[in-house]
Amino acid sequence: MKALRFGSPPTTRAALVQDATEPQAGPGEILVQVHAAGITPTEALWYPSTHTKAGAPRLNAIPGHEFSGVVAALGAGAAGFSVGQEVFGMNDWFAEGASAEFCVTKPEWIAPKPARLTHIEAASVPIGALTAWQGLYDIAKLKSGDRALIHGGSGSVGVFAIQLARRAGACVLTTASARNKVFLAQLGAEFFIDYKAERFEDLAKDIDVVFDGVGGEILKRSWSVLNTGGRLVTIAADHNGAADARAKQAFFIVEPKQAQLMELAKMLDSGALKPVVDAEIPFDHAPEAYAGAFKANLGRGKMVLRVDRR
């Protein structure tokens, strides 16, 4: 098969499409023929791309941990799915990714693909939607009537955070660039803050939940807008490197969870939740995508790699 692999040491400019041995589904595993995979260029520099779970150096990792495709084979004991079934999901970060014609996954990491979505659309969902779900619902305990500030509302996580926060009955404020104001209002943002022209501290007051997808100074300045009892979650502050103890506590990493994927699939099939694909990248151009050569069309949602090459 063809696969995209990071070089050694991995950098965003050293990914190469190479011939690779097609993986086999072991006990309790599922082999998926990949049709599309989400692209996260910064993945090249993440710890799981450079190290194994045990801490040893990891070489030539395959990126792209969210995908949509078709079940090609079932390992012994793998239950809940059938060969030929369309699925989507997210692999554990230390597993090989889906920027390849086949990947191995586990039943608890995938769900039936929403019938309403194409494979490209479905591959744009798992990481962003699961991150938003877990941050808002599981960690911050967002509830109806809360005021939620979503930083980076037009990003691959932000577009789902806005929709899920609004669906929970929260009043949604978001920061983004001015060109995305109408688009984000359509997703459910009630108050828009142009981060280039306005200081969110001057406009966002008495916030119950801050969902931070930006980090840096934005994260540091966000504590001041929380009300008494307010909660902040961030995906942009490395818990190992953050100097602020509060940031370490607020930081979380998304995990693949089937039950949540299945709930998201229901919302996607009903039209209550909308995927946002910014660009579709041909498989042969995957190295350029990870090198940053493809500019996002509008800076909204996710770039997705078309793996089936049709």
C-alpha positions as CSV (number, residue, x, y, z in Angstrom):
1,M,0.0,0.0,0.0
2,K,0.9,3.7,-0.1
3,A,1.4,5.5,3.2
4,L,2.6,8.9,4.3
5,R,5.3,8.8,6.9
6,F,7.2,11.4,8.9
7,G,10.9,11.6,8.4
8,S,13.4,11.1,11.2
9,P,13.5,13.3,13.1
10,P,10.0,14.3,12.1
11,T,9.4,17.8,10.9
12,T,6.4,19.4,9.0
13,R,8.6,19.4,5.9
14,A,9.8,15.8,5.9
15,A,6.7,13.8,5.3
16,L,7.0,11.4,2.3
17,V,4.6,9.1,0.5
18,Q,6.2,5.7,0.5
19,D,5.4,2.0,-0.2
20,A,4.5,0.2,3.0
21,T,3.4,-3.2,4.1
22,E,-0.4,-3.5,4.4
23,P,-1.2,-3.9,8.1
24,Q,-3.1,-6.9,9.4
25,A,-5.9,-6.9,12.0
26,G,-4.7,-8.6,15.1
27,P,-7.0,-10.0,17.9
28,G,-9.7,-7.5,18.8
29,E,-8.7,-5.2,15.9
30,I,-10.3,-4.0,12.7
31,L,-8.6,-3.3,9.4
32,V,-10.1,-0.3,7.6
33,Q,-9.6,0.7,3.9
34,V,-9.2,4.4,4.3
35,H,-11.1,6.8,2.0
36,A,-10.2,10.0,3.8
37,A,-8.2,11.3,6.7
38,G,-8.1,14.5,8.6
39,I,-4.9,16.6,8.3
40,T,-3.3,18.2,11.4
41,P,0.1,19.6,10.2
42,T,1.5,20.2,13.7
43,E,1.1,16.5,14.5
44,A,4.7,16.0,13.3
45,L,6.1,17.6,16.4
46,W,3.8,16.0,19.0
47,Y,5.2,13.6,21.5
48,P,3.3,10.6,20.3
49,S,4.7,11.2,16.8
50,T,8.3,11.0,18.1
51,H,8.0,8.6,21.0
52,T,6.3,5.3,21.7
53,K,3.9,5.0,24.7
54,A,6.8,3.5,26.6
55,G,8.9,6.5,25.9
56,A,11.3,5.0,23.3
57,P,12.1,6.9,20.1
58,R,9.4,6.4,17.4
59,L,10.5,6.5,13.8
60,N,8.5,7.0,10.6
61,A,5.1,7.5,12.2
62,I,2.1,7.6,9.9
63,P,0.0,10.7,10.7
64,G,-3.7,11.4,10.4
65,H,-5.6,10.0,13.4
66,E,-9.1,10.7,12.2
67,F,-10.6,8.9,9.3
68,S,-13.5,7.6,7.3
69,G,-13.5,4.4,5.3
70,V,-14.8,0.8,5.0
71,V,-14.1,-2.2,7.1
72,A,-11.8,-4.5,5.2
73,A,-11.2,-7.3,7.7
74,L,-11.9,-8.3,11.3
75,G,-9.4,-9.7,13.7
76,A,-10.3,-12.6,16.0
77,G,-12.8,-11.4,18.6
78,A,-13.5,-8.0,17.0
79,A,-17.2,-7.4,17.4
80,G,-19.8,-4.9,16.5
81,F,-18.9,-4.3,12.9
82,S,-19.0,-6.2,9.6
83,V,-16.8,-6.4,6.5
84,G,-17.9,-3.8,4.0
85,Q,-19.4,-1.5,6.6
86,E,-18.7,2.3,6.3
87,V,-17.1,3.6,9.5
88,F,-15.5,6.7,10.9
89,G,-13.4,7.3,14.0
90,M,-10.2,8.3,15.7
91,N,-7.1,6.2,16.5
92,D,-5.2,6.5,19.7
93,W,-2.3,9.0,19.3
94,F,0.4,6.3,19.7
95,A,-1.2,4.1,17.0
96,E,-0.4,4.5,13.4
97,G,-2.6,7.0,11.7
98,A,-4.8,6.8,8.6
99,S,-2.7,8.7,6.0
100,A,-2.4,5.4,4.2
101,E,-4.6,3.2,2.1
102,F,-5.3,0.9,5.1
103,C,-5.1,1.4,8.9
104,V,-5.7,-0.8,11.9
105,T,-8.1,0.4,14.6
106,K,-10.2,-1.0,17.5
107,P,-14.0,-1.3,17.7
108,E,-14.2,1.1,20.6
109,W,-12.5,3.8,18.5
110,I,-14.9,3.9,15.6
111,A,-18.6,4.1,14.8
112,P,-20.8,3.7,11.8
113,K,-20.3,6.5,9.4
114,P,-23.2,9.0,9.2
115,A,-25.1,8.1,6.0
116,R,-25.7,11.7,5.2
117,L,-22.0,12.5,5.0
118,T,-19.4,11.8,2.4
119,H,-16.1,10.2,3.5
120,I,-14.4,13.5,3.2
121,E,-16.9,15.2,5.4
122,A,-16.9,12.3,7.9
123,A,-13.1,12.4,8.2
124,S,-13.3,16.1,9.3
125,V,-15.3,15.3,12.3
126,P,-13.8,12.9,14.9
127,I,-11.0,14.9,16.6
128,G,-12.7,18.3,16.4
129,A,-16.1,17.1,17.6
130,L,-14.8,14.8,20.3
131,T,-12.5,17.5,21.6
132,A,-15.4,20.0,21.8
133,W,-17.7,17.4,23.4
134,Q,-15.2,16.3,26.0
135,G,-14.0,19.8,26.8
136,L,-17.5,21.4,27.1
137,Y,-19.6,18.5,28.4
138,D,-17.3,16.1,30.3
139,I,-14.8,18.6,31.8
140,A,-16.4,22.0,32.0
141,K,-19.9,20.6,32.6
142,L,-21.5,23.2,30.4
143,K,-25.2,23.6,31.1
144,S,-28.2,25.5,29.7
145,G,-28.0,29.2,30.4
146,D,-24.2,29.3,30.8
147,R,-22.2,32.0,29.0
148,A,-19.5,30.2,26.9
149,L,-16.6,32.0,25.2
150,I,-15.1,29.9,22.4
151,H,-11.6,31.1,21.3
152,G,-10.7,30.3,17.7
153,G,-14.3,29.7,16.7
154,S,-13.5,29.1,13.0
155,G,-10.9,26.4,13.6
156,S,-11.4,22.6,13.3
157,V,-12.4,22.4,17.0
158,G,-14.1,25.7,17.3
159,V,-16.7,25.1,14.7
160,F,-17.9,22.1,16.7
161,A,-17.5,23.8,20.1
162,I,-19.8,26.6,18.9
163,Q,-22.5,24.2,17.7
164,L,-22.3,21.9,20.7
165,A,-22.4,24.8,23.2
166,R,-25.4,26.3,21.5
167,R,-27.1,22.9,21.4
168,A,-26.6,22.6,25.2
169,G,-28.5,25.9,25.6
170,A,-25.5,28.1,26.3
171,C,-25.2,31.7,25.2
172,V,-22.2,31.5,22.8
173,L,-19.5,34.2,22.3
174,T,-16.6,33.6,20.0
175,T,-13.3,35.2,18.9
176,A,-12.2,34.9,15.2
177,S,-11.3,37.0,12.3
178,A,-13.9,39.5,10.9
179,R,-14.4,37.6,7.6
180,N,-15.9,34.7,9.6
181,K,-18.5,36.7,11.5
182,V,-21.6,35.7,9.4
183,F,-20.4,32.1,9.1
184,L,-20.0,31.6,12.8
185,A,-23.4,33.3,13.5
186,Q,-24.9,30.6,11.2
187,L,-23.3,27.9,13.4
188,G,-24.8,29.4,16.5
189,A,-22.5,32.1,17.8
190,E,-24.6,34.9,19.3
191,F,-21.8,37.4,20.0
192,F,-18.8,37.8,17.8
193,I,-15.4,39.4,18.8
194,D,-12.9,40.3,16.1
195,Y,-9.7,39.3,17.8
196,K,-7.6,41.6,15.5
197,A,-9.6,44.7,16.3
198,E,-11.1,44.1,19.7
199,R,-10.0,43.0,23.1
200,F,-12.3,40.2,24.3
201,E,-11.8,41.2,27.9
202,D,-13.7,44.5,27.1
203,L,-16.6,42.6,25.6
204,A,-16.9,39.3,27.3
205,K,-17.9,39.5,30.9
206,D,-19.2,37.1,33.5
207,I,-18.3,34.0,31.5
208,D,-19.1,30.6,32.9
209,V,-17.0,28.5,30.5
210,V,-14.0,29.5,28.4
211,F,-13.0,26.9,25.7
212,D,-9.5,27.9,24.5
213,G,-8.2,26.6,21.2
214,V,-5.5,29.3,20.8
215,G,-3.2,29.3,23.8
216,G,-0.4,31.8,24.5
217,E,-1.5,35.3,25.5
218,I,-5.1,34.5,24.7
219,L,-5.1,31.8,27.4
220,K,-3.4,34.0,29.9
221,R,-5.8,36.8,29.5
222,S,-8.9,34.5,29.6
223,W,-8.8,33.9,33.4
224,S,-10.0,37.5,34.0
225,V,-13.3,37.1,32.2
226,L,-14.5,34.1,34.3
227,N,-17.2,34.7,36.9
228,T,-17.0,33.1,40.3
229,G,-17.2,29.4,39.7
230,G,-16.3,29.8,36.0
231,R,-14.4,27.0,34.3
232,L,-11.6,27.2,31.6
233,V,-10.5,24.3,29.4
234,T,-7.7,24.5,26.9
235,I,-6.3,22.3,24.2
236,A,-3.5,24.7,23.5
237,A,-1.3,24.7,26.6
238,D,1.1,21.8,26.9
239,H,0.6,20.5,30.4
240,N,4.3,19.6,30.6
241,G,5.5,23.1,29.6
242,A,2.8,25.5,31.0
243,A,4.2,27.7,33.7
244,D,0.8,28.5,35.1
245,A,-0.5,25.7,37.4
246,R,-4.1,26.7,36.4
247,A,-3.2,26.1,32.7
248,K,-1.8,22.7,33.5
249,Q,-5.0,21.8,35.2
250,A,-7.2,23.2,32.4
251,F,-5.3,21.4,29.7
252,F,-6.7,18.1,28.2
253,I,-6.1,15.8,25.3
254,V,-9.0,14.3,23.5
255,E,-9.6,10.5,23.6
256,P,-11.4,8.2,21.1
257,K,-14.8,7.3,22.6
258,Q,-17.3,5.2,20.7
259,A,-20.4,6.2,22.6
260,Q,-19.7,9.9,21.9
261,L,-19.0,9.2,18.2
262,M,-22.3,7.5,17.9
263,E,-24.2,10.4,19.5
264,L,-22.3,12.8,17.1
265,A,-23.2,10.6,14.2
266,K,-26.9,10.9,15.1
267,M,-26.6,14.7,15.2
268,L,-24.8,14.8,11.8
269,D,-27.4,12.5,10.2
270,S,-30.2,14.7,11.4
271,G,-28.5,17.9,10.3
272,A,-28.3,19.2,13.8
273,L,-24.5,19.2,13.6
274,K,-22.6,20.4,10.5
275,P,-19.1,19.3,9.3
276,V,-16.9,22.0,8.0
277,V,-14.3,21.0,5.3
278,D,-11.9,23.8,4.3
279,A,-9.9,22.0,1.7
280,E,-9.8,18.5,0.1
281,I,-6.2,17.4,-0.6
282,P,-5.3,14.7,-3.1
283,F,-3.3,11.8,-1.5
284,D,-0.2,12.4,-3.7
285,H,0.0,15.9,-2.4
286,A,-0.1,14.9,1.3
287,P,3.6,15.9,1.9
288,E,2.8,19.5,0.7
289,A,-0.2,19.6,3.0
290,Y,1.9,18.7,6.0
291,A,4.6,21.2,4.9
292,G,2.0,24.0,4.9
293,A,2.1,24.4,1.1
294,F,-1.7,24.3,0.8
295,K,-3.3,27.4,2.2
296,A,-6.7,27.0,3.8
297,N,-9.5,28.2,1.5
298,L,-11.2,30.3,4.1
299,G,-9.6,29.3,7.4
300,R,-12.7,27.4,8.4
301,G,-12.8,23.9,9.8
302,K,-10.5,21.1,8.6
303,M,-8.3,20.2,5.7
304,V,-8.9,16.6,4.7
305,L,-6.8,14.1,2.7
306,R,-8.5,12.1,0.0
307,V,-6.8,8.7,0.4
308,D,-8.7,6.5,-2.0
309,R,-7.2,8.6,-4.9
310,R,-10.2,8.2,-7.1
